[in-house]
Amino acid sequence: MLRITPDRSNDDVRLRLEGRLTGPWVQELERCWTDLLPTEQKKAVVDLTGVTFIGKDGRVILATLWEQGAIFHATDCLTRSIIESITGSRPFQRGGI
């Protein structure tokens, strides 16, 4: 199961993910991403701190989101490693997020 919580309370849009990013949940994330306006996608932060598993299909959607302008927030070692392999850089981190 994957919970996706959109938050537009700040200047950016945040999609907070919690659970497993695989299977039918990948399509749900894709739908939520598509529902964002193109200008919102350019400022969107995908918060992966609550993600417990990322499948191969989850990696594919994350790569697509990154190509479309997503910024990733990850703190877990494995999740950070996956994001680094997709983006070639460290995921966005800021204290208290």
Secondary structure in CASP SS format (residue, H / E / C, confidence):
PFRMAT SS
TARGET T0000
AUTHOR 0000-0000-0000
METHOD secondary structure of the structure
MODEL  1
M C 1.00
L E 1.00
R E 1.00
I E 1.00
T E 1.00
P E 1.00
D E 1.00
R C 1.00
S C 1.00
N C 1.00
D C 1.00
D C 1.00
V E 1.00
R E 1.00
L E 1.00
R E 1.00
L E 1.00
E E 1.00
G E 1.00
R E 1.00
L E 1.00
T C 1.00
G C 1.00
P H 1.00
W H 1.00
V H 1.00
Q H 1.00
E H 1.00
L H 1.00
E H 1.00
R H 1.00
C H 1.00
W H 1.00
T H 1.00
D H 1.00
L C 1.00
L C 1.00
P H 1.00
T H 1.00
E H 1.00
Q H 1.00
K C 1.00
K C 1.00
A E 1.00
V E 1.00
V E 1.00
D E 1.00
L E 1.00
T E 1.00
G E 1.00
V E 1.00
T E 1.00
F E 1.00
I E 1.00
G C 1.00
K H 1.00
D H 1.00
G H 1.00
R H 1.00
V H 1.00
I H 1.00
L H 1.00
A H 1.00
T H 1.00
L H 1.00
W H 1.00
E H 1.00
Q C 1.00
G C 1.00
A C 1.00
I E 1.00
F E 1.00
H E 1.00
A C 1.00
T C 1.00
D C 1.00
C H 1.00
L H 1.00
T H 1.00
R H 1.00
S H 1.00
I H 1.00
I H 1.00
E H 1.00
S H 1.00
I H 1.00
T H 1.00
G C 1.00
S C 1.00
R C 1.00
P C 1.00
F E 1.00
Q C 1.00
R C 1.00
G C 1.00
G C 1.00
I C 1.00
END
